[in-house]
Amino acid sequence: MSRKVLISGGTGLIGTRLAEMLIDAGYEVALLSREAHAERFRRFHWDPRHDDIDENAVPYADYVINLAGASVSDGKWTDERKKEIIDSRLQGTNLLARTLARDNHRVQTFLSASAIGIYGDQGSDTVDENFPPDPDDFLAEVARQWETAAQRVQALGIRTVVIRIGIVLSADGGALPAIAKPTKLGAGAPLGSGKQYMSWIHIDDLCRLFIQAMEENEWRGVYNGVAPHPVTNREFTETLAEVLHRPLVLPKVPAFGLKLLMGEMSEIVLASQRVSADKVLQHGFQFEYPHLQEALEEIYEPEE
């Protein structure tokens, strides 16, 4: 039986690990990339900015996983940067939707990334997949448009799964190394009030979640890609310091200081999102790292 997976955004943090785990599980993997050279994985050229995709790319695949999108945490959110963040998601997703509308392929399932940023800042309230997008939040609007583009594939009759990804914990990139750096130097501190909730997930759990959603036909629609035990920023900082065997000696970093430093992008670390994992648990997904301490220990203990 053919088991071929095509990944957009496959050279990013999540895509790199997901491709490795798919290979280990017996799948063949190819990447959509603007770079022509091949390394470990077969590559098909695409350039969503110019509406260009190799005509052999989608016919190669049984499954398509859409992860492509510019990082929201690289640089301040100027108007130009905001446009890049949105365009990098919509152009690629819309190009895949138009290509999947043709009848020259055998794609069974389309999985697309989204983000828990769609919920905006909800304080200590727990939110699930039925909670509406925040109408006044930039990241929420990005995710809403991204999901709307993915729904165009669902309208074609292709099983479509959208994973709203939380804070991904990995030593290889993403938010964690930046968060951990001051703590490693003995200068860690909660950010803002420290009361804001962080809904996180270990990268291996996230990749296994994508694979299970890809393999099992009952998965359809939107799911939160978060661990079942979110923590406050203070709890996160204290647990990280404990795992790294570092003291917390500084007071909280004030919100106004972060806003001066980061501008509008400060909402990434100041917004509170207490996101439910109940739906994926009800679908039988089992987390290897359901609690923060064990997730951080898996990442950092080998360093000791």
N, C-alpha and C positions, 0 to 999 in steps of 0.2 A: 504494500500500500504506500502510495506517495505521501511523503510528510515533508513538504517544503514550505519554509517560512520566509517571507520578504519583510524586512524591517526598514522603515524610514527613521532617521535619527539614530541609527544603529551604532554610531561611533561615540555617542554621548555616554554619560555615566550609567544610566539604566540600560540603554541598548547594548553596551559592551558586555555587561554582566548577563543580561538576558540571552544574548547570542551564545555565550559560553554554556549557559545552563541548558539551552535548547539542543546544542550539539551533544552535550553529555546525555541528554534524554533520547538521543537517536534521530533528531531532526536534521535535515539539511537547511542551511541558513544562507541567505543572500541579503546584501545591504543595498539600499538606494543611497547614492552618494554623488556629490558634485565632483569628487575626486575620482579619476579614472583608474588609478593604480589599485591592484588587488593585493591584499595581504593574506590573512588567514581565511577570509570569507570571500566568496564570489561577490562582485559588485556590478550593479547596473547604474548607468549614469542617469541622473535627473537634475533639473534645475527649475524648481517651482517658480522662481522669479520670472523666468522666461517661458513658462508653461511647457517645459520640455521634459519628456520621460522616454527612456528606451522602450521601444514597442514590445520587447521580449520580457520586460520586467514582471508585469502583472500576470501574463500567461505562465510564467515559471512557477507561480505560487499556489499552494492550497490555502494558506493563511497569510493575511497582511496585518502587520502591527505598525501603527502610526505613532511615532514618538517625536517627530521632528518639531523643533521650536526653539527660538533663541532664548537663552537664559534670562530670567527676569531679575537676576541679582548681579549682573555685570554692568556696573556704571549707573549713574543717576538717571531717573526717568525724564529725560528731555522729551519734547514732542517727537523728535526724530527717533529716539530710542523706543518710545511707546509704539510708534508706527511699525518699527522693525519687529517688536515682540508680537504684535497682532498679525502682521503680514506673514511672518515666518510660520505661523500655525495655519492660517486660513489658506494661503497659497498652496501649501503642500497637501492639506486635507482635501481641498476642492479639486486639485489635479488628480488625486487618487480616486475621488468620487466620479469624476468624468471618465477616467480610464476604466473603472469598474463597471460603468454603464454599458460598455461594449460587451459583446457576447462571445469574445474569443478567449475566455479564461475559465478556470474551474475553482475560483476562490470560494471557499465555504464560509469563512468567517473573517470579519474585519474588527480589529481591536484598536481603539484609539485612546491616547492619554488625554486627561483633563487634569484639573487641580482643585483641591479643596478651597482654594482662594475664591471659588464661586460663591461661597457662603458669606464672605465679608467678615467683619468683626462682630461676633455674636456673644461676647462676654463669656459667662459661665454656662450658658444654655447649650444643651446637647442638640446637635443638628444631624438629620439623616438625609437620605437621598431625595426625599420629598420636599425638603426645605427649598424655598424659591431663591434664585440668585439675588444678591444684594444689588439694587439698581444704581447705587451711588459709588461703587468701588471699581477702580480700574482693573484689578486682577479678576474680579467677578465678571466684568464685562468681557475680558479676554477669554475666560473659560466658557462663558455662555455662547459666544460666537464660535468658539472651537467646537463645542458640542453640537451646535446647530449645523455646522459643516459636516460633522460625522453622521448626523441623522440623514443626510442625503444618501449615504450608502445604505442605511437601513431601509430607506424608501425604495431601494432597488430590489428588496427581498433578500438581501444578504444578511445573515445573522451578525448583528453589530453589538459590541460591548464597549462601554466607555468606563475607564477607571479614573476616578478622581484621586490623584496622588497627593499624599501628605508630605511631610518633611522626611526625605529619604536619608537614612543613616548609612554612611559608607566612609571608610577611611580614604577612598580614592577620589573623592570630590563631593560636590554638592555643599550643603550648609554645614555639615558637621566639622570638617577641618577648620573652617573659619570660626565657628563657635568654640571649638576646643583650643585654638591657639592661645588666647589669653589665659585660659585655665592652666594649660601646660606651663605657662610662664609664671604661674602663681598670681595672676592678675584677673582671675575670673570673677564675674559678678552678674547677678540677675539684671535683665534689661527692662527699662521702664518700671512699672509697678511690680513686675515679677509674677503677677497674678494671672497674666494672660495664658491661655491654654495652647499647648503645642501638640498637634496630632501628628505622630511620627510613624515610620515603618522601617524596619531593617531591609536593606536592599534585596537580600535573598528571599525574604518573605514576599516582597513586592513582585519579584520575578516569578516566583512559584504561583502567585496569584494570577498573573497574566497567563501562565501556562495552563493552569486549571481552567480558567475562563475560556481559553482557546479550545481546550479539549472536550469540554462538557457542554452539550447543546442546550441545556436548560439555562445557561447563563445568557441573558439578553438584557440590554438596557444599561442603566447607570449603576455603578458600585463605588463605594468609598474604599480607596486603597490606603487604609490606616490600620495600625495595631489597635487592639481592643482596650488599651489602657492609656489614654492621653494624660499628660502631666502639665502642671503649670511651668512657666519659665523658671521660677525659683526651684521647683523640684528637679527640673532637667539639669540646671546648673549645679545643684548640690550633688545629684547622682553622678554627673560627669566628673566632678572634682573627686568624689569618693573613688570612682573606678580608676582615675588617673593618679590617685594618691597625692593630690595637691590640696593645699588649703584655700579657702575662700576668705580673703582678707579685705576686699574692697567693698564699699557700699554699693547700692544699686546704681546702674548707669541711668541717669534721668532721661525721660522721654524727650524733653525739649532738646537735649544734647544730641540724641540720635536723629531727630528731625533736622537739626542744623547740619549734621554731618551727611545724612543720607537723603534728605529731602523727602519727597513723597514715597520713595522706596522704603522708608522706615516702617511702613505698614506691614512689610514682610515679617518683621520681628516683633512689632507692637500689637498687631491684630490678634485677637483671641478666637481660636477655632477649636471647639470641643466636639469632635466628629465621631459619629457612631460607626462601629464595624459590624453591627448586628446582621446586616444583610448578607455579607460574605460568610459570616459564621453560620447563618441559616442555610447557606448553600453548601455547607460541609467543609469549608476551608479551615485548615488547622494551622495556626501560626507556630512557627518554630521559636519565635522570639516575641511572645505576647507582652512582656514587661520590659521597661526601659533598661533596668540594670543588666539583665542578661544579654540584651542586644548590644549595649556598650561594652560589656565584658568580652563578648565574642570578637568585637572589632579591635579592642585595645589590649586585652590580656596577653595576646601573643607577643606584644612589644616588651612585656615585662621580663 
